[in-house]
Amino acid sequence: MSDNPATIEVAVALPVHNTFTYSVAEDLASLVSTGKRVLVPFARRRLTGFVLDASPPNPKLEVKPVLDILDDAPLFPESMIAFFRWIADYYIHPIGEVIKCALPGGLNVYDFATVSITAVGLRALEGKSATKLEKSALNLLINRPRRLKDLGQTLNPNVPATFIQSLQRRGWVSIKRELKNSRIRPKTQRYVAAVDADLPLDGLTKQRQKILDHLNSGGETSLENLNMRVPTTTPTVKSLESAGYVKFYNKRVYRDPFGETVDPDTPPNLTGDQKNVISRVIKTLGHGFATYLLAGVTGSGKTEVYMQLAAAVIDRGYSVLILIPEIALISQMERRFRARFGERVAVLHSGLSRGERYDQWQRIKRKEVPIAIGARSAIFAPFQDIGLIVVDEEHDTSYKQEGSLRYNARDLAIVRAQIEKCAAVLGSATPSIQSIYNAYKGKFTEVNLDKRVEKRPLPEITVVDLRQSRDQRGIRRFISADLMQAMKAALERSEQILLFLNRRGFANFPVCAECGESLKCKNCDISLTLHQAANAYKCHYCGFARAGSSTCSKCGSAQIRHLGLGTEKIEAALLKIFPEARVARMDRDTTRRKGSIVKILKDLRHHRIDILVGTQMVAKGHDFPNITLVGIICADLSLSFPDFRAGERTFQLLAQVSGRAGRGDAPGKVILQTYNPDHFSIVAARRQDFKTFYDEEIVFRRTLKYPPFSRLIQLKISGRDKGQTAEHAHAIGDLCRRLQDRNEVFRKSVGILGPIEAALTRIAGKYRWQILLKGSGARSLHQFTRSLMFENPARFHRRGVKVAVDVDPYSML
């Protein structure tokens, strides 16, 4: 950006796809730079904007002035602007909201309207002229002013804004706009330091002399730390300040997200495969963009490869970004990196408090750390000199964000590497079909780790046909004799056991024993799940809950049978079967509290857990050498999903969880229980052979022209009114076909599937429809979608019905 620009291009943090031009007053011009936030007027509001670039002055254009500059230094480097523009273009998403999504939460400044009752309004409340609704509104304002938005929702969600405006016109209420400032501030601590002054020490007490000795030898320190090192009181230290011996001041400090120290490690001896992979990647560092697919069997030492590459990148003066799919895995990865690189590591993920995340962001932006480790949102880390981006477990669906900005962090890692002209390494024991296809096509370079470190064998996998135990009663229907016997033997050897079931709760199908009616969520078309520990039936989609003592909503019977199973039922059964074993559970219910994941993993590492029961959270990337037995309770749960990726996800999940066994000196064993022992996903997982799986799956994809042989965009249509939502879904379907009919390019390159009701037709009280757009290439498919959205905005959008655009969708539910 040029110095002292007169006009600038600004992206506002609102769902608008355009950027806007604002003028800059002379006294602010020297403070403006790319990456800073500005306070700007927008319609009748004031809100946060992000400076993208200088804008050429246009005398014909009447522009509004910037009101204030909100940052002393840019929040992100100028090099990220191209990245943000690419994301906004590809995902057809407003660039201001892209940037808002990228930044730590709580930073934006905006104004809001507040409503207060006036003296005239008080008199109207006492009189007879006000209607019942008007009196309700005025009564809500007697004690305190309220936000305009909150007032309308409290009265009735359907009360129009004109109702409040009519009260204002009659002088009964006043409306004013107030500025809401950023909720995140730098953290400061009170520090104390000795004053370099020739003052006599005679007459000082031993306590005061001890304080001065500590400050003179150790330098400045926080008052909190001083009180810990030299037990004293604040008034004692302040008396030294009054006498001129010490001085107080506030100093910025970072909030610590780590919690415990880590002992330094020593790099191990590398295998021949590891040396080969590292040397191939290092040759390209600093020589432009390249993408590597690191296909390595579980336990082959991929993390050590990442750390060796990171060391080489840092030595060359560049930064390293490591993406991990799950917060549960970040703890293990950051421990290993901190053991190798010390305090040169930052972490970024949603498990941090807003203040901790803001501090980690600032450490990266100020170049105080060269390594960042985090979940998918860490792709936005504000590095400006990246030399390497690593995506661990690149196949994982957790990299797909399902919020308003539906991005895939794995794909963005490749795009950012291309923009930054650096190397990207995608690692997995079970690479995605898309990545293997790109490797075969030459877009990626495939490098392999075919053997486990120290020549450890892959676990022996035994398949158990659950159809043989259908006549068994109770838990033995799901814990086969083979698994039971293997668990007893492992416990006798003081080894650890991992049991995997990708379904939480106690029973997922509660049904009335009298009339056969299932207990369903009132907001979703799905059965509730019994959570016995909470004594409640819960919906895993919207959070709705009913008491565990609930009766049948159809006939009123209290006789509810609890069919099906989840991790909670497995845990309860194991406590009865193995009363002396220490059993723990790791799923979303047991890991809600901050630090709970770390505690479970720490207990497992220190052998305070004998049997761990868990969902897919336990399947990925964890390295615990004493786990010798993995039991897969039911391998088929994901096979029945109405999704073309069901087979791929099943294979990946089973192969990954099997890989948790035998990572130490003792050999591993896996008991894989299934109702479909001959399904090719199950057979390939048993052999740990992703190439065999790929060869069969790719034929199916090619035949039906699904990715990687096409691109998809999903239109997700939802609303609270069933008829209105269905009507609008069909209207958009008609709009799609008319657009296709009048454009020859679209007729040849875009396919339209739907509209059709979603597999889960109602979630959180909203009825759901979808349209799938399938294209041979991204360009024509994106052009079609933009034409659909922007040429007919009044017909594309409808009040009461939301239409979301999901580019490269992952979930077809």
Secondary structure, DSSP 8 states (H G I E B T S, - for coil): --SS-SEEEEEESSS-S--EEEE--HHHHTT--TT-EEEEEETTEEEEEEEEEE----TTS--EE--EE--SS-SS-TTHHHHHHHHHHHTT--HHHHHHHHS-TT---EEEEEEEE-HHHHHHHHSSSS-HHHHHHHHHTSSS-EEHHHHHHHH-TT--HHHHHHHHHTTSEEEEEEEE--S---EEEEEEEE-------TT--HHHHHHHHHHHHH--EEHHHHHHHS---HHHHHHHHHTTSEEEEEEEE------S-----------HHHHHHHHHHHTTTTSS-EEEEEEE-TTS-HHHHHHHHHHHHHHTT-EEEEE-S-HHHHHHHHHHHHHHHTT-EEEE-TTS-HHHHHHHHHHHHTTS-SEEEESGGGGG---SSEEEEEEETTT-GGGB--SSS--BHHHHHHHHHHHHT-EEEEEESS--HHHHHHHHTTSSEEEEE-S-GGG----EEEEEEGGGGTT--GGGGTS-HHHHHHHHHHHHTT-EEEEE-S--SSBSEEEETTT--B-B-SSSSSB-EEETTTTEEE-TTT--EEETT---TTT----EEEES--HHHHHHHHHHHSTTS-EEEESTTTS-STTHHHHHHHHHHTT--SEEEESGGGTSS---TTEEEEEES-TTTTTTSSSTTHHHHHHHHHHHHHTTSS-SSS--EEEEEES-TTSHHHHHHHHT-HHHHHHHHHHHHHHHT-TTSSEEEEEEEEESSHHHHHHHHHHHHHHHHHHHHT-HHHHHHEEEEEEEEEEEEEETTEEEEEEEEEESSHHHHHHHHHHHHHTSHHHH-BTTEEEEEEES-----
